[in-house]
Amino acid sequence: MVTTERDRVAHLLRRFGLGAGRYEVDRYAGLGAQGTLRRLIDDARHYEDLIDPWDFSRGDNGEIDPNAYILAGWWGARMLATRRPLQEKIALFWHDHFPVDAEKVFETPLMLGYLRTFYTHGLGRFRDLLSAVIKQGAVLAYLDNNTSSRLTPNENLARETLELFTLGRGNFNETDVRDGAKALTGWTLHYLGTGLEIDFEVLRKRATDQRIGVFNPCFVPAMHDPGEKTILGEKGPIGADRFIELCAQHPATRRRVCSKLWRFFAGTEPTDKVIKELGQVWEKTDGSIADVLTKIAALPEFWAPEVLGRMPRSPVDWTVSLFRSLDLGLVFDQFRKESEPGKPVKKELKEGGGGIHYLMGQQGLRLLFPPNVGGWNWGPAWVTTANSIMRIQHADTIFWGGGDDRPLATWVATKIMTDHKPVDSMGLVKVLANILDITVPENQMGPVARRADELGGVGALTGKDSAANVLANVAKMLFAVPEAQLC
């Protein structure tokens, strides 16, 4: 229940950010709800490579590994260290809306360009985003437009653009697909080794040393079909730009994308009223995603009881929020600052990002490896018995992990004793629940506090192993509360 301005800030951070643990809320609470939303959006507009992706891909020998799977760890590390959480959340939304599987694309530069498209265009006009995505190398490769030409048009990209990216099923016909494919001909990939007698792996090394790809998107006029086409009721020599515009401006696209944004950020099915109001903002602002998000947060439905604290936590909402709630973002940001340009990033940063990717993957969400062209199933699909058990076990991963020194347990125990100073086990439990952003019913607090008492209570926080033991056991009981699976 939202009763204070701090509660409103926390709700915004859960939905538009990467969690609302106590330390995260502290950073925004003074801005109030409206100021928090403005800060989240303003911060997300400014992109930077918070962590150098090439140095993240660099091995101990100094060589860059060009395989795209490493970028999943890079993205995980960004999520841990960022102070621009909406930037990562909106990138995640678009990754699901425009899913590309790194297994097929394979190349780091192509997948990096794909992610940067979401960072730079994710809050702008949808039409501009759609254009940038379709002309981006990873999408051209994943949906086989690199094999398409005026002689043999490949329909994959045109079909997915119409069916998944924009209008949705039932709003187009096969002529739209066939002629859409012709409109997209010419957009392809250029192979850097064309005309060269050079081993592929040698070429890859040379390219990555220059921070470019072996395959790069380009437009080849001779491959483009300039003939007349009929797409969504318009006839003429339609090319890629006009095809993209026709798709982006279609009323079905407006309804579909606004509905998906509402489901992702509000967590419920949108009513006709909600779709109408979001659509009006879309029309007025020419499809500005930032303005649609602002409207979502302004609607009374976003603050309704069935929305507040009722969204099932996705693997990102669970895993990233869990680590950030412990204020570990400060630690990983320090590792980022200590990394030297042109050298491998700090081992802790790379292992942290890879660990985040691994823990999310255990729950069914592997960043950059969606299950199919439709992306993931969100909502209740994330709350399974297997996932709940796995999430409870994360308490051991956190508090017993990191080696014999128990660095995470020591870090958290020190913060609890220094910042909060609980005097008994009930105080300890309440503080940890508040830090982790878990609402525990009062009638369930007693058993957790008694378990903390059995393990030494507040006094156990002074020893590394005893701190790991009490924190891990208390966290397990907190994670087992049904409300812990919701945000």
Phi and psi in degrees as a GROMACS rama.xvg file:
@    title "Ramachandran Plot"
@    xaxis  label "Phi"
@    yaxis  label "Psi"
@TYPE xy
-88.2623  114.443  VAL-2
-121.376  -18.8733  THR-3
-131.036  167.395  THR-4
-64.1232  -33.9044  GLU-5
-63.1346  -37.8149  ARG-6
-62.3748  -39.1551  ASP-7
-65.967  -41.8347  ARG-8
-60.7119  -43.6226  VAL-9
-61.971  -41.8449  ALA-10
-61.571  -42.7911  HIS-11
-62.607  -40.3752  LEU-12
-69.6492  -31.7706  LEU-13
-67.2397  -38.7152  ARG-14
-91.8239  -39.1339  ARG-15
-102.8  -3.43416  PHE-16
-124.212  -150.698  GLY-17
-121.58  44.0626  LEU-18
115.265  160.702  GLY-19
-131.389  44.8283  ALA-20
-62.7252  164.633  GLY-21
-54.2768  -44.3765  ARG-22
-69.5707  -34.7163  TYR-23
-67.4218  -43.702  GLU-24
-63.7307  -38.6558  VAL-25
-55.4616  -35.7262  ASP-26
-70.1347  -23.6309  ARG-27
-112.49  -16.7212  TYR-28
-54.8624  -37.6648  ALA-29
-66.2769  -16.9815  GLY-30
-83.4323  -16.9692  LEU-31
73.5236  175.298  GLY-32
-65.5911  -48.428  ALA-33
-63.6633  -43.1353  GLN-34
-64.9755  -35.5727  GLY-35
-63.8107  -45.9474  THR-36
-62.5066  -42.86  LEU-37
-61.1654  -43.1676  ARG-38
-64.0522  -43.9357  ARG-39
-59.1621  -44.8086  LEU-40
-71.1611  -45.607  ILE-41
-61.2203  -43.9686  ASP-42
-62.8574  -38.1037  ASP-43
-71.5133  -16.2146  ALA-44
-74.9777  -19.0154  ARG-45
-105.711  109.74  HIS-46
-95.9372  140.204  TYR-47
-148.064  154.445  GLU-48
-77.7995  85.3607  ASP-49
-50.301  -40.8281  LEU-50
-124.523  127.183  ILE-51
-61.5654  117.604  ASP-52
-67.4025  -30.3444  PRO-53
-72.8073  -41.6871  TRP-54
-70.1933  -28.9107  ASP-55
-65.7219  -32.188  PHE-56
-85.8621  -1.27977  SER-57
-84.2028  130.814  ARG-58
-81.6251  177.014  GLY-59
-62.0082  -24.4261  ASP-60
-82.6628  0.755651  ASN-61
89.3563  -9.52828  GLY-62
-81.5891  143.656  GLU-63
-87.473  126.781  ILE-64
-87.2346  115.074  ASP-65
-85.3915  7.5827  PRO-66
-76.5186  132.653  ASN-67
-68.4528  -19.7749  ALA-68
-61.9894  -24.8917  TYR-69
-64.1072  -29.2046  ILE-70
-64.7484  -23.3956  LEU-71
-63.8475  -39.5734  ALA-72
-68.0043  -38.0426  GLY-73
-59.5921  -42.8239  TRP-74
-66.2448  -40.676  TRP-75
-60.0217  -41.0044  GLY-76
-66.3996  -38.2239  ALA-77
-60.4281  -44.3169  ARG-78
-61.6035  -35.1121  MET-79
-70.3232  -42.234  LEU-80
-93.8555  -14.6059  ALA-81
-67.7388  149.374  THR-82
-110.973  18.6501  ARG-83
-128.073  67.6443  ARG-84
-63.6375  -32.5933  PRO-85
-65.6574  -30.1098  LEU-86
-58.3322  -40.7795  GLN-87
-76.8895  -36.1244  GLU-88
-67.6252  -41.6249  LYS-89
-72.0309  -32.1399  ILE-90
-64.0162  -39.0395  ALA-91
-63.2972  -43.3473  LEU-92
-58.5085  -47.5252  PHE-93
-71.8368  -31.15  TRP-94
-60.0055  -38.5473  HIS-95
-73.9745  -33.7997  ASP-96
-75.1679  -37.554  HIS-97
-115.012  64.4771  PHE-98
-67.4524  133.761  PRO-99
-132.27  134.325  VAL-100
-98.4454  116.532  ASP-101
-62.7677  -19.7882  ALA-102
-59.9107  -37.6763  GLU-103
-86.9035  -40.707  LYS-104
-71.7918  -44.5641  VAL-105
76.494  -37.8022  PHE-106
-89.3698  130.745  GLU-107
-55.3395  -49.2232  THR-108
-59.2372  -39.2178  PRO-109
-66.6922  -44.5698  LEU-110
-69.8342  -32.4412  MET-111
-65.6875  -43.1017  LEU-112
-61.7532  -37.5633  GLY-113
-61.0579  -48.6617  TYR-114
-66.508  -40.4768  LEU-115
-62.3026  -29.8848  ARG-116
-60.1497  -41.0056  THR-117
-70.719  -37.347  PHE-118
-66.1191  -37.6953  TYR-119
-90.7421  -27.9372  THR-120
-115.61  -2.45475  HIS-121
-62.0482  -25.4548  GLY-122
-111.046  5.91865  LEU-123
-88.6432  -153.075  GLY-124
-74.0714  138.057  ARG-125
-60.4481  -38.1207  PHE-126
-59.271  -42.0723  ARG-127
-67.6573  -40.4326  ASP-128
-62.246  -47.4641  LEU-129
-58.6052  -43.5574  LEU-130
-62.4119  -45.1672  SER-131
-65.0879  -38.3103  ALA-132
-67.0779  -48.059  VAL-133
-64.2702  -32.2681  ILE-134
-92.7586  8.95562  LYS-135
-89.4125  144.354  GLN-136
-59.8587  -39.1673  GLY-137
-64.3065  -40.3383  ALA-138
-70.0502  -40.0796  VAL-139
-60.0206  -39.375  LEU-140
-73.8606  -45.7006  ALA-141
-64.4762  -38.0954  TYR-142
-104.006  19.3586  LEU-143
66.6336  22.3626  ASP-144
-71.6993  -16.6904  ASN-145
-69.4562  -13.5091  ASN-146
-102.161  4.72169  THR-147
-95.1372  143.402  SER-148
-153.87  172.91  SER-149
-62.204  -23.5767  ARG-150
-79.2124  -41.4294  LEU-151
-136.969  78.5202  THR-152
-63.4878  134.696  PRO-153
-97.1907  129.27  ASN-154
-89.7057  -3.73201  GLU-155
-58.441  -50.842  ASN-156
-66.0008  -42.9329  LEU-157
-63.1779  -43.0322  ALA-158
-64.1294  -45.9893  ARG-159
-69.6384  -31.4567  GLU-160
-61.8284  -44.6773  THR-161
-73.4391  -43.9946  LEU-162
-83.5185  -39.9062  GLU-163
-107.157  -41.0683  LEU-164
-81.8523  -28.8881  PHE-165
-132.588  -94.8404  THR-166
-66.7825  -41.9808  LEU-167
93.0757  161.89  GLY-168
-57.8314  144.941  ARG-169
86.8266  -3.28923  GLY-170
-113.558  9.67431  ASN-171
-151.658  169.47  PHE-172
-125.644  179.076  ASN-173
-68.7972  -26.2069  GLU-174
-64.8292  -40.0378  THR-175
-59.6286  -40.4412  ASP-176
-67.7568  -49.8675  VAL-177
-60.9292  -47.4604  ARG-178
-77.6289  -26.6979  ASP-179
-63.0002  -38.5654  GLY-180
-63.33  -39.419  ALA-181
-65.5031  -38.8991  LYS-182
-62.7418  -31.6779  ALA-183
-87.4557  -6.31206  LEU-184
-61.2304  147.084  THR-185
104.218  -30.0829  GLY-186
-82.6833  115.786  TRP-187
-149.506  -167.107  THR-188
-118.293  135.592  LEU-189
-96.7242  129.281  HIS-190
-86.9947  122.29  TYR-191
-61.2091  -23.9121  LEU-192
-90.8508  7.19962  GLY-193
-57.5378  126.646  THR-194
83.3765  -1.06871  GLY-195
-110.184  140.985  LEU-196
-96.6329  91.6803  GLU-197
-148.276  139.536  ILE-198
-62.1144  139.661  ASP-199
-59.5177  -44.4029  PHE-200
-67.6403  -33.8361  GLU-201
-64.9644  -42.0332  VAL-202
-62.9228  -41.7534  LEU-203
-61.0729  -42.0649  ARG-204
-63.9083  -44.855  LYS-205
-61.971  -41.343  ARG-206
-66.1726  -47.6681  ALA-207
-66.6514  -31.206  THR-208
-60.9089  -28.9144  ASP-209
-95.2916  4.39472  GLN-210
58.5922  43.044  ARG-211
-132.597  169.664  ILE-212
-96.8096  162.15  GLY-213
-73.1041  -32.4097  VAL-214
-116.153  133.343  PHE-215
-136.395  138.856  ASN-216
-67.2469  144.851  PRO-217
-159.434  167.903  CYS-218
-115.62  127.338  PHE-219
-114.228  104.481  VAL-220
-55.1943  -35.8094  PRO-221
-66.9146  -21.8769  ALA-222
-88.4377  -8.69488  MET-223
-86.1721  139.216  HIS-224
-86.249  110.509  ASP-225
-89.7732  1.85568  PRO-226
-71.8519  175.282  GLY-227
-71.0751  141.521  GLU-228
-137.09  160.674  LYS-229
-123.932  114.559  THR-230
-135.157  120.597  ILE-231
51.1849  41.0726  LEU-232
88.1958  -4.2388  GLY-233
-105.923  138.946  GLU-234
-114.952  145.07  LYS-235
150.648  -178.377  GLY-236
-78.7352  63.9515  PRO-237
-69.6267  130.781  ILE-238
-107.094  -171.402  GLY-239
-59.482  -45.1695  ALA-240
-61.9731  -42.6365  ASP-241
-71.0075  -38.3992  ARG-242
-58.7924  -45.2127  PHE-243
-62.4028  -41.7694  ILE-244
-66.5632  -41.3378  GLU-245
-60.8617  -40.8747  LEU-246
-68.6496  -43.2728  CYS-247
-69.2495  -34.7347  ALA-248
-89.3398  -2.54463  GLN-249
-69.0824  137.316  HIS-250
-55.8823  -33.1951  PRO-251
-66.2392  -33.1041  ALA-252
-66.7536  -45.2278  THR-253
-56.7955  -48.4366  ARG-254
-63.4728  -42.7324  ARG-255
-68.6789  -46.2173  ARG-256
-69.8824  -40.6276  VAL-257
-61.9547  -39.5833  CYS-258
-64.4685  -42.1563  SER-259
-66.0682  -39.6564  LYS-260
-61.8108  -42.7208  LEU-261
-62.6298  -47.0495  TRP-262
-60.7478  -39.7063  ARG-263
-70.1676  -42.3056  PHE-264
-95.5854  -28.2726  PHE-265
-98.9581  -32.4347  ALA-266
87.2522  9.29847  GLY-267
-128.729  169.104  THR-268
-72.8556  132.261  GLU-269
-73.6003  141.536  PRO-270
-79.1574  167.36  THR-271
-58.7591  -37.7705  ASP-272
-62.1498  -44.7835  LYS-273
-62.8873  -46.1882  VAL-274
-61.5486  -40.256  ILE-275
-62.7541  -46.1768  LYS-276
-68.6825  -39.2051  GLU-277
-67.8459  -38.0047  LEU-278
-63.8366  -36.2719  GLY-279
-63.9621  -40.0197  GLN-280
-65.5557  -42.3695  VAL-281
-56.6934  -48.641  TRP-282
-64.6378  -43.4176  GLU-283
-65.6001  -33.3617  LYS-284
-106.672  11.2136  THR-285
59.8672  41.4802  ASP-286
79.6958  31.3793  GLY-287
-74.2818  116.89  SER-288
-67.6288  -38.6425  ILE-289
-58.7046  -40.7108  ALA-290
-71.1619  -34.1119  ASP-291
-66.0007  -42.1544  VAL-292
-63.113  -40.3235  LEU-293
-60.841  -40.0397  THR-294
-68.0915  -38.4153  LYS-295
-55.1923  -47.6166  ILE-296
-69.7251  -18.9658  ALA-297
-88.9013  -16.8206  ALA-298
-75.4194  138.548  LEU-299
-60.5339  -27.2468  PRO-300
-63.4389  -27.2837  GLU-301
-69.5246  -20.21  PHE-302
-108.831  14.4085  TRP-303
-75.5253  154.616  ALA-304
-56.3886  -33.7909  PRO-305
-74.8733  -8.24934  GLU-306
-100.456  -42.6573  VAL-307
-64.93  117.04  LEU-308
63.9568  22.1337  GLY-309
-117.666  2.0889  ARG-310
-85.3331  126.681  MET-311
-59.5305  133.998  PRO-312
-72.0622  125.717  ARG-313
-74.5196  168.883  SER-314
-56.5087  -31.8783  PRO-315
-70.9211  -47.8047  VAL-316
-58.9822  -33.1362  ASP-317
-80.9277  -58.4616  TRP-318
-72.2127  -52.9037  THR-319
-64.0207  -44.4032  VAL-320
-61.6455  -36.8282  SER-321
-61.4745  -49.5151  LEU-322
-68.7229  -38.6043  PHE-323
-70.0008  -30.6894  ARG-324
-63.9135  -25.2086  SER-325
-84.9693  6.7942  LEU-326
66.295  25.3525  ASP-327
-74.5358  -11.7705  LEU-328
-57.9773  -34.7172  GLY-329
-63.4309  -39.6116  LEU-330
-66.3276  -47.4297  VAL-331
-70.0006  -30.6678  PHE-332
-64.8281  -35.6514  ASP-333
-66.8912  -40.9163  GLN-334
-60.5059  -37.389  PHE-335
-62.5869  -45.5834  ARG-336
-67.0696  -29.2182  LYS-337
-80.6867  -13.822  GLU-338
-71.6148  140.326  SER-339
-99.5696  134.845  GLU-340
-56.7501  136.853  PRO-341
83.4274  0.14228  GLY-342
-125.688  162.126  LYS-343
-56.8226  142.161  PRO-344
-65.2099  164.414  VAL-345
-53.1007  136.91  LYS-346
-54.8776  -40.7054  LYS-347
-62.5691  -35.1556  GLU-348
-68.9331  -44.5316  LEU-349
-66.7147  -43.557  LYS-350
-67.4173  -35.7023  GLU-351
-64.371  -46.3466  GLY-352
-63.9658  -43.1683  GLY-353
-64.5045  -36.5971  GLY-354
-65.319  -41.3415  GLY-355
-60.1964  -45.6219  ILE-356
-61.3255  -41.0356  HIS-357
-65.3059  -46.1419  TYR-358
-66.3842  -36.6117  LEU-359
-68.8348  -38.0074  MET-360
-62.3945  -34.5328  GLY-361
-61.3116  -25.8536  GLN-362
-96.1521  3.61905  GLN-363
102.721  6.39958  GLY-364
-125.254  103.378  LEU-365
-101.85  108.26  ARG-366
-52.8501  133.841  LEU-367
73.8162  3.26592  LEU-368
-131.082  64.7834  PHE-369
-64.6342  155.939  PRO-370
-68.9009  -27.0619  PRO-371
-166.77  -175.374  ASN-372
-69.7612  -10.9696  VAL-373
-90.7967  -1.09205  GLY-374
76.7799  -156.039  GLY-375
-95.5787  161.312  TRP-376
-91.0664  125.307  ASN-377
-103.503  171.812  TRP-378
87.1907  -137.171  GLY-379
-57.1482  -22.2121  PRO-380
-59.3632  -24.155  ALA-381
-79.8798  -21.3528  TRP-382
-95.8867  91.8648  VAL-383
-120.253  164.548  THR-384
-60.1166  -43.2381  THR-385
-62.266  -44.4205  ALA-386
-65.764  -39.1252  ASN-387
-62.6331  -44.0193  SER-388
-62.7357  -43.3063  ILE-389
-63.451  -39.6547  MET-390
-68.331  -37.0636  ARG-391
-61.1048  -39.4763  ILE-392
-69.2656  -17.5998  GLN-393
-62.2572  -22.4585  HIS-394
-59.7532  -42.4883  ALA-395
-66.2947  -40.5968  ASP-396
-57.4974  -42.3418  THR-397
-74.3724  -55.5575  ILE-398
-84.9501  -23.7784  PHE-399
-98.6175  -6.16883  TRP-400
-82.7612  171.625  GLY-401
90.7791  5.8896  GLY-402
103.172  178.976  GLY-403
-63.2992  -21.0161  ASP-404
-78.2586  -9.27313  ASP-405
50.0062  56.6122  ARG-406
-61.3708  -38.9057  PRO-407
-71.709  -40.3912  LEU-408
-63.4797  -42.3572  ALA-409
-64.6005  -42.1228  THR-410
-59.2116  -49.111  TRP-411
-68.7285  -42.6724  VAL-412
-60.8364  -41.7981  ALA-413
-63.9216  -42.3922  THR-414
-64.3853  -40.8769  LYS-415
-63.1508  -46.3014  ILE-416
-69.2841  -36.4323  MET-417
-80.3206  -45.3842  THR-418
-87.3454  -27.9203  ASP-419
-122.186  -29.2425  HIS-420
51.2735  55.877  LYS-421
-64.565  145.322  PRO-422
-101.611  -14.3035  VAL-423
-148.956  178.699  ASP-424
-65.3099  -36.1299  SER-425
-62.5493  -41.1212  MET-426
-63.1443  -40.3901  GLY-427
-61.1272  -46.3741  LEU-428
-62.4927  -44.2458  VAL-429
-64.3241  -39.6197  LYS-430
-65.0318  -46.3498  VAL-431
-65.4232  -40.1009  LEU-432
-62.2163  -39.4251  ALA-433
-67.6393  -40.9949  ASN-434
-62.5137  -41.8242  ILE-435
-83.3377  -3.0293  LEU-436
59.9538  49.5439  ASP-437
-119.886  124.083  ILE-438
-89.569  117.994  THR-439
-111.43  123.676  VAL-440
-56.1329  143.005  PRO-441
-55.0847  -36.6859  GLU-442
-72.4425  -6.23391  ASN-443
-106.714  -3.45232  GLN-444
-72.576  -36.9588  MET-445
-56.8807  -51.5182  GLY-446
-59.7058  -35.432  PRO-447
-67.6838  -42.513  VAL-448
-64.88  -39.1804  ALA-449
-64.3359  -37.8631  ARG-450
-65.375  -39.865  ARG-451
-62.0343  -40.0662  ALA-452
-58.4709  -45.3512  ASP-453
-60.5668  -27.018  GLU-454
-99.2896  11.5835  LEU-455
107.443  -6.50706  GLY-456
56.9855  -144.064  GLY-457
-60.7824  -35.9368  VAL-458
-62.0374  -25.2185  GLY-459
-68.3492  -16.8496  ALA-460
-70.1148  -12.5025  LEU-461
-83.7251  -13.3627  THR-462
-114.27  144.555  GLY-463
-65.0353  -45.4919  LYS-464
-73.9562  -40.8659  ASP-465
-67.1721  -34.7424  SER-466
-65.7959  -45.0228  ALA-467
-58.9783  -39.9776  ALA-468
-66.9387  -49.6634  ASN-469
-70.5131  -40.3483  VAL-470
-66.9866  -42.1133  LEU-471
-64.0556  -43.564  ALA-472
-69.1627  -41.7266  ASN-473
-64.2872  -44.0595  VAL-474
-61.6842  -39.3623  ALA-475
-59.0645  -43.7032  LYS-476
-67.7819  -36.0485  MET-477
-67.3968  -42.0007  LEU-478
-65.4764  -24.5328  PHE-479
-79.1826  -13.2583  ALA-480
-68.8981  130.224  VAL-481
-51.6513  -37.2662  PRO-482
-62.5926  -21.0322  GLU-483
-66.6966  -21.6624  ALA-484
-86.4939  1.99039  GLN-485
-121.272  155.216  LEU-486
